[in-house]
Amino acid sequence: MNLVFRVLFLFALACGSPLLAQTAPTVNQRLDTLDAATKSAQLSGDNAWMLTSAALVLMMTGPGLALFYGGLVRRKNVLSTMMHSFVLMAVVTVLWAIYGYSLAFGSGNTFIGGFQYVFLNGVGSAPNPDYGATVPHETYMIYQLMFAIITPALISGAFAERIKFSAMLVFTILWSTIVYFPMAHMVWGKGGLLNAFLGGKIPCFDFAGGTVVHITSGVSALVCALYLGRRIGFPRESMKPHNLVLSVVGACLLWVGWFGFNAGSAVAASGLATSAFVATHFATAAAALGWMFAEWFKHGKPSMLGGISGAVAGLVAITPASGFVKPFPALLIGFLAGALCFLMVTAVKNRFGYDDTLDAFGVHGAGGTLGALLTGVFATNAINDGLKDAAGKPLPLGLVDGNARQVLNQGIGVAIAWGLALVGTFVILKIVDVTIGVRASAEQEVEGLDLAMHGEEGYNLEA
């Protein structure tokens, strides 16, 4: 009986062997499965980081910038100032969805994108390899939106306490269309004039927005301050911040959110993101100290306002360099930015007498320019090896790598950003002024824009 059972068992095994051979996965199949699982894990990890970074950048505008700017104005203008940051989260989002993303990142010419992404047509879950090979195209789109939101919000620091709300809305729509979208395309869009990594004729390094965000907003802020003129009573009357506690909280939120701004610009949860994260933190710390020491030396006391202003100056200056420089050059960039921006908002501003309410130009215009130029000095392929020669060898990036020409390239990028912001902003202000007027009336300004423009007050002081 046992013999019969053994024979039947061997016969069944022999007949089943071909079938088992057909159903068992081959080595190649297993490798393909493993490769697909690895890519899926990378996609999930990078996507999670980029969505987190997008949220961090949005946090920079509201509540970060809203609190930072809101605390620095007088009490009668706190809500109107915060309203600028808040409403732009809505206005710019709608512009971005309709045509803004397409003009910035669509295929066009060297200065402006095309219309293939109008109404976000074709922007879905599949990655766009030109901008982010391991994240959905829609993730990249929403991440870049947060940059488009905060940039015009930065300008509002220059005309706070004296601009009409309706004029601010029209100005922002036109400015985003004429200045921001083209500049974003030139620096980050495929085929853009200044895009060093995607076919730009003038390879300018701007990792996270030194030219696109800070120079354009800072220079535009100066034009706005000069065009609108001084606030009533400036500089005779005291116009001190009404609540520095709000501004400190806002500055700390900006510091934290800026990690999404800079490290997120790696568009991956990678070593480059870590490097940008480290450079951002180091530069900010050094800049806070640089401003405080300069203030301490000049006035005999370091202030909380000086500390947070210096921190923001460091964040601004390291933005274009964050994905290209080592930690110690980042410290140097930050320290220099703190000292330079202190001089800009004290000595230079006092010398020329312009009323940049919250020093948007002194911090963002000057700090962004310094950071963009120093990127050409300290950029190194030891941090970012994205540019390679035909043999696959990393190309030298900045002066420290032996590429002195990059300083010139950075200077050209800075000049273009300055020129576009100067001309574009002046023309836009003229258009808005002729049509609806830009400045609040003297009565409204004295009363305060919270009541005059919005019919409400930031504080209820009734017993």
C-alpha positions, 0 to 999 in steps of 0.5 A: 500500500505504501508503495502504491502511495509513493508512486502516485505521489511521485507521479503527481509531483512530476505532472505538477512541476511544469505548472509550478515552474510556470507560476513561480516568479522568475528572478527578473519578475521579482526584481521588477516588483522590487523596483516598482515598490522602491519607486512607489516608496520614493514617490510617497516619501517625496510627496509627503515632504513636498506637501508638508513644505507647501503647508509650511510656506503657506504658514509663512504668509498666514499666520507668520507674515500677518502677525509679523507685519501686524505687530509692527504697525500702529494699533489703528492699522493692525487689521488692515495690515493683516488683511493684506496677507490674508486676502492674498492667500485667496486672490493669488490662488484664483489667479494661479489656478486660472492662468498663473501657473501656466504663465510661470511654468508652461512651455513658452519663450525665454521670458514667459510661459505658454497656455497649456496649463490654463485652468490647470489643464494637464496638471494631475497626479502624474509627475512632470519630469522637468520639475519633479520626477518623483512627485505628482505634478499637482503637488509641484503646482500647489507648492509653487503657489505658496511662493506666488502668494507670499511674494506680493504680501511682502510688498505690503510692508512698504505701503502699510497704513496708507493704501486703499484696499481696493487699490491693493487688490488691483495692484496685486493682480497686475503685479503678479501677472506682469512681474512675478509670473514672468520672473518665475518663468525666467528663473525656474521655468523650462527654457527660462532665460535665467534657468541654469538647469533647464536650458537658460541662456544665462545660467543664474543660480536661485535655489528658492527665490532670491531674485524671484521672491525677494528682489522683486518684492523688495525693489517693488516695495521701494517704488511703492513707498516712493510713489505713495509718499510718506505717511502723515506725520512721518518722521516727526511723530512717533510711529513705534510698533504697537505690539512687538509680541505679535511680531516676535511670534510671527518672526518665529513662524517665519523662521520655522516655515522657511525650512519648507521654503528652502529645503522644500525647493529640493523637490525631494526628501533628499540629502540636498534638502537636508543641506538646504535646511542646515544652511537656512538655520545657520544663516538665520542664527548668524544674521540675528546676531549680526543685526543685534551686535550692530545695533548694540554697538550703535545704540548701546542696547540690543533689542527684540525688534532688532533680533527678529529683523536680523533673523528675517534678513538672514532667511532672505539672504540665504534663500538663493544660496541654500541649495548650493553652499556649505554650512560655514559660508551660510553663516557668513552670508547670514552675518553679512546680511544682518549687518547690511540690512541694519545699515539699510533700515537705519543709515540709508533710510534716514539719509534719503528719507523715504517711508518704507513702513516696515522696511520691506526694501531694506530687508528683502531688496537689500538682503535678496541682492546680497544673497544672490550675488554671494551665491555666485561666490560660494556655490559648490558642486560638493553640495549640488552636483546637478550640472554635469559635463558630457562625461557625467562629471559635475561642473564647477558652480561658483567662484570657490569651485573656480568658476568666476564667471558665475558672479557675473551671471548672478549680477545679470540675474539681479539686474534683470530682477531689479529692472523688471520690478522697477519698471513694472511696479511704476507702470502698474501704480500709474495705471491703478492711480489713474483709474481708482487712486492708490492712496487713502484720504488724509481723513482715512489715514488719520482715523486708521484704515481698520475703521476707514476701510473695514469698519472694525477694530483689532482691539475692543478696549471697552470695560 
